[in-house]
Amino acid sequence: MKYPPLTLGWFIYETPIDNLEFIGEDEALHKTITGISVLDNPDGVKWIKKNEIVLTTGYIFYNDFEIQKKIIADLHAIDCTAFCTP
C-alpha cells in the first residue's frame, strides 16, 4: 500500500504534538517530510538531508548570532523542510 507523503502542515496541525508555532510562508506547509534529524553540533549540518525536519535544543548557538545565521543559511541551502527549536 502506498501512503501519501507527510507534509509540514500535517506535522504542525494534525499530530498530537502541542506547543508548535509555525513561522514562515504558507507555501512551506506543503513541503514534504522524508525524515527527522537532531542537530546538537554546528558541524552536524553536513549530515542533514533535503526534506528533513531538524530538531535542536538551540544550545549549540545560544548567544551566538553568527552561528545562528550560518546554520539557518546552511539548512536553507540543502532545502530542509523545517528547523525546530524551543
Protein Blocks (a to p, Z undefined) as FASTA:
>chain_A
ZZddddfklmmmmmcbehiaceddfklmmpccfbdcddfbfklmmmpcehiacddehlmm
goilklmmmmmmmmmmnopabdcdZZ
